[in-house]
Amino acid sequence: MEQSDRVKQAHWGDLKGLNLAGLVRLSFELNHDDPHANVRRLPLSGKHIGGRDEQEKDCRTYVESRGGIYIHTCVEPDTSAWKRRRAQMPDGSYAYRVVRPIFEGALGDLKRGATPSGDRLDGLVVYDIDRLTRDNRHPEDAIEVVEHFHRPILDITGTLDLLTDNGRAVARIVVATNNKQSADTARRVRRKHRALEQAGIPTGGRRPFGWLADKRTVNEPEAALIRETAQRILKGAPLSSIVDDWNDRGVTTPLGNKWTNQTVKTVFRNPRVCGYRSRNVREINPQTGKESFRVEIVVNEAGEPVIGQFDPILAVDE
């Protein structure tokens, strides 16, 4: 088969003799600025998108109903097609990009015309255009594969057409629109979090050490340990001895891990321990370009600390 024939054949809905893979993306977006914050994750669109099995089944059914052979599934777990992250470029500099190694790997497989296991690969199927991308750079990468490597990329809902000039023009517009919707959603989520901060309301998925799962009620055994240890710190006890003591007692972090110097520091440097509402702040060093995170006290319009809607463990002077 001529290379260009694959795209023409797929354009007419005929997949006979073509080996196709499916791209399944399980999409969740952080609803906070800080990617390391303990925050609850929500589906970006607010609507249910089928899980892996459902998307894979739909892609397989689409291919096989048109005479094609479904040979492979590329799975992107918990991956954003919009959220940009700091990434190092080939020249050593840093830039913000949507990081999707599985997606990029799938396009690479298409260019080579082979799956990771070595089977012939003629094209790619996705659930809909949102499963493919919400970033303006990625459609161009996908279009390159279709135009220059002659491998069709299809979606099963009919919202994506990369096989014709008109379809590619529309796809660029749709992706740009979806990108704006993502930005609008992120802005609303940030505004909501700022309001929750000012009200002193705790958020986040992982419970902080010293509190129960509601993040408001004190966990008495853990709180007693924090109070006892605070007195030891005030008397000059070295951090390493505290870490060893907590581990020897069989006390674990909220994730069930052993304590380290850094995780113990995190407990006592968090303003929440004395009742203040805190937040995570991301900073970029302008000289080195390195990213760091710190915790700071949330203040109101008068510059006063916001009191959290949870029980404190230590007094402010402690």
C-alpha positions in Angstrom: 0.0 0.0 0.0 1.3 3.5 -0.9 1.9 5.6 2.2 -0.5 8.3 1.2 -3.2 5.7 0.6 -3.5 5.0 4.3 -4.7 8.5 5.0 -7.1 8.5 2.0 -8.5 5.1 3.1 -9.0 6.3 6.7 -10.6 9.5 5.4 -13.4 7.4 3.8 -13.9 5.3 7.0 -12.3 2.2 5.6 -9.7 0.7 7.9 -9.3 -2.7 6.3 -5.8 -4.0 6.5 -4.6 -1.2 8.8 -3.0 -1.8 12.2 -4.1 0.9 14.6 -3.3 1.7 18.2 -5.5 3.5 20.7 -4.4 6.5 22.9 -6.2 6.4 26.3 -5.7 9.5 28.5 -7.0 9.6 32.0 -7.2 13.3 32.5 -7.1 15.1 35.9 -5.9 18.6 36.6 -4.5 19.9 39.8 -6.9 22.4 41.3 -4.1 24.4 42.9 -1.1 26.3 41.7 1.3 24.1 43.5 1.9 20.7 41.9 3.3 19.4 45.2 0.3 20.6 47.3 -1.9 18.0 48.9 -5.0 18.9 46.9 -8.0 17.0 45.7 -7.9 16.3 42.0 -11.0 16.9 39.9 -11.9 16.1 36.3 -11.1 19.3 34.4 -14.2 19.3 32.2 -16.6 18.5 35.1 -18.0 15.6 33.1 -17.3 12.0 33.2 -14.8 10.7 30.7 -14.6 7.0 30.5 -11.8 5.2 32.3 -9.1 3.2 30.6 -11.2 0.1 30.0 -14.1 2.1 28.6 -12.0 4.2 26.3 -10.0 1.2 25.1 -13.2 -0.8 24.4 -14.6 2.1 22.4 -11.4 2.6 20.4 -11.2 -1.1 19.7 -14.8 -1.3 18.6 -14.4 1.7 16.3 -11.4 0.1 14.6 -12.7 -3.4 14.3 -16.2 -2.3 13.1 -14.4 -0.6 10.1 -12.3 -3.7 9.3 -9.1 -2.6 11.0 -6.9 -4.5 13.4 -6.5 -3.0 16.9 -3.1 -4.0 18.1 -1.9 -1.8 21.0 -3.0 0.7 23.7 -1.0 3.7 24.8 -2.1 4.7 28.3 -1.5 8.1 29.8 -2.4 7.8 33.5 -3.5 11.0 35.4 -2.0 13.2 32.6 -2.9 16.7 31.8 -3.1 17.8 28.2 -3.1 21.5 29.2 -1.1 22.0 32.5 2.4 23.3 31.7 5.3 22.2 33.8 8.9 23.4 34.0 11.0 21.3 31.7 14.7 21.3 30.7 15.3 21.9 27.0 18.1 20.2 25.0 20.3 23.3 25.4 20.1 23.1 29.2 17.7 26.0 29.5 14.3 25.7 31.1 10.8 26.4 29.7 7.3 25.6 30.5 5.7 22.8 28.4 2.9 20.3 28.6 4.8 17.2 29.5 3.4 14.1 27.9 6.0 11.4 27.4 3.4 8.7 26.4 1.8 11.0 23.8 5.2 11.9 22.4 6.2 8.2 22.4 3.0 7.3 20.5 3.8 9.9 17.8 7.4 8.5 17.6 6.0 5.0 17.2 3.8 6.3 14.3 6.8 7.9 12.6 8.6 4.6 12.8 5.5 2.7 11.8 6.0 0.2 14.6 4.6 -0.4 18.2 7.1 -0.8 21.1 6.8 -4.6 20.6 7.7 -4.3 16.9 4.3 -4.8 15.3 3.5 -2.8 12.2 1.6 0.4 13.1 -0.4 2.3 10.5 -2.4 4.8 12.6 -3.7 6.0 16.0 -7.2 6.3 17.4 -8.3 8.5 20.3 -11.7 8.9 22.1 -12.1 12.6 21.2 -10.1 15.7 20.5 -9.8 16.4 24.3 -8.1 13.0 24.7 -5.5 14.0 22.1 -4.6 17.5 23.3 -5.6 20.9 24.8 -2.2 22.5 24.1 -1.6 24.4 20.9 1.8 22.9 20.3 0.7 19.2 20.2 -1.8 19.4 17.3 1.1 20.6 15.1 3.1 17.5 16.1 0.1 15.3 15.3 -0.5 17.0 12.0 3.2 16.5 11.1 2.7 12.7 11.5 -0.4 12.7 9.3 1.0 15.0 6.6 4.6 13.9 6.3 4.6 10.4 7.6 1.2 9.5 6.2 -0.1 7.9 9.4 -3.8 8.7 10.1 -4.8 9.9 13.5 -8.6 9.5 14.1 -11.1 10.1 16.9 -14.2 8.0 17.4 -16.6 10.9 18.1 -16.0 12.9 14.9 -14.7 16.0 16.7 -11.2 15.7 15.2 -10.2 15.6 11.5 -6.5 15.8 10.8 -6.8 14.0 7.5 -7.9 17.1 5.4 -6.7 20.7 5.1 -10.1 22.0 6.2 -10.2 19.5 9.1 -6.8 20.5 10.3 -7.7 24.2 10.2 -10.9 23.4 12.3 -8.9 21.2 14.7 -6.5 24.1 15.4 -9.4 26.4 16.2 -11.1 23.8 18.4 -7.9 23.1 20.4 -7.3 26.9 20.9 -10.9 27.2 22.2 -10.4 24.2 24.5 -7.1 25.7 25.7 -8.9 28.9 26.6 -11.6 26.9 28.5 -8.9 25.2 30.5 -7.3 28.5 31.3 -10.7 29.9 32.4 -11.3 26.9 34.6 -7.9 27.2 36.2 -8.5 30.9 36.9 -11.8 30.1 38.6 -10.2 27.4 40.6 -7.4 29.7 41.8 -10.0 32.4 42.8 -11.9 29.8 44.7 -8.8 28.7 46.6 -7.9 32.3 47.4 -11.4 32.7 48.9 -11.0 29.4 50.9 -7.7 30.6 52.2 -9.1 34.0 53.4 -11.9 32.1 55.1 -9.4 29.9 56.9 -11.0 26.8 55.4 -8.6 23.8 55.1 -8.3 22.1 51.7 -6.3 19.3 50.3 -6.6 15.5 49.9 -3.9 14.2 52.3 -4.5 14.7 56.0 -1.8 16.7 57.8 0.1 14.9 60.6 -1.6 15.8 63.9 -5.2 16.0 62.5 -7.9 13.5 61.5 -9.0 13.1 57.9 -11.4 16.0 58.1 -8.2 18.2 58.5 -10.0 20.1 61.3 -10.2 17.8 64.3 -7.0 17.1 66.3 -5.6 13.5 66.2 -4.9 13.3 70.0 -2.0 10.8 70.0 -0.2 12.6 67.2 -0.9 16.0 68.7 0.5 14.8 72.1 3.7 13.8 70.3 3.9 17.2 68.5 3.5 19.0 71.9 6.1 16.8 73.6 8.5 17.2 70.7 8.0 21.0 70.6 9.3 21.2 74.2 12.3 19.1 73.3 13.0 21.4 70.3 12.8 24.5 72.5 15.3 22.9 74.9 17.7 22.3 72.1 17.2 18.7 71.1 18.9 17.9 67.7 16.6 17.1 64.8 18.3 13.8 64.2 17.4 12.5 67.6 13.8 13.4 67.1 13.6 11.6 63.8 15.2 8.5 65.3 12.8 8.7 68.3 9.7 8.9 66.2 10.8 6.1 63.9 11.8 3.9 67.0 8.3 4.4 68.4 6.8 3.2 65.2 5.2 6.5 64.4 4.7 7.0 60.6 3.8 9.9 58.3 0.2 10.2 57.1 1.4 8.2 54.0 2.7 5.4 56.3 6.4 6.2 55.6 9.3 6.6 58.0 10.3 10.0 59.1 13.2 12.0 57.8 14.7 15.3 58.8 12.8 17.1 56.0 9.4 15.6 56.9 9.7 16.4 60.6 10.8 19.9 59.7 7.6 20.2 57.5 5.4 19.4 60.5 6.9 22.1 62.8 7.4 24.8 60.1 3.8 24.7 59.0 1.9 27.6 60.5 -1.2 25.4 60.7 0.3 23.8 63.8 -0.5 26.9 65.8 -3.8 27.6 64.1 -2.8 29.8 61.2 -4.1 29.2 57.7 -1.1 28.5 55.4 -0.5 28.0 51.7 2.2 26.6 49.5 4.2 29.1 47.4 6.3 28.2 44.3 9.3 30.4 43.5 11.8 30.5 40.7 15.4 31.5 41.4 16.1 34.2 38.6 19.8 33.4 38.6 19.7 29.6 38.5 16.2 29.0 37.2 15.6 26.4 39.8 12.2 25.9 41.3 11.5 25.7 45.1 8.5 25.6 47.4 7.8 27.0 50.8 4.9 27.4 53.2 3.7 30.9 54.2 1.0 32.3 56.5 -2.1 33.6 54.7 -2.8 37.2 55.7 -6.0 39.2 55.3 -6.4 42.7 53.8 -5.1 44.2 57.1 -2.0 42.1 56.9 -3.0 40.0 59.9 -2.7 36.2 59.9 -5.8 34.3 59.0 -7.0 32.0 61.7 -7.8 28.6 60.3 -11.0 26.8 60.8 -9.3 23.9 62.5 -8.1 23.1 66.0 -4.5 24.3 66.8 -2.0 22.0 68.5 0.6 24.5 69.7 0.2 28.0 71.1 1.4 30.8 68.8 4.3 31.7 71.2 5.4 28.1 71.1 
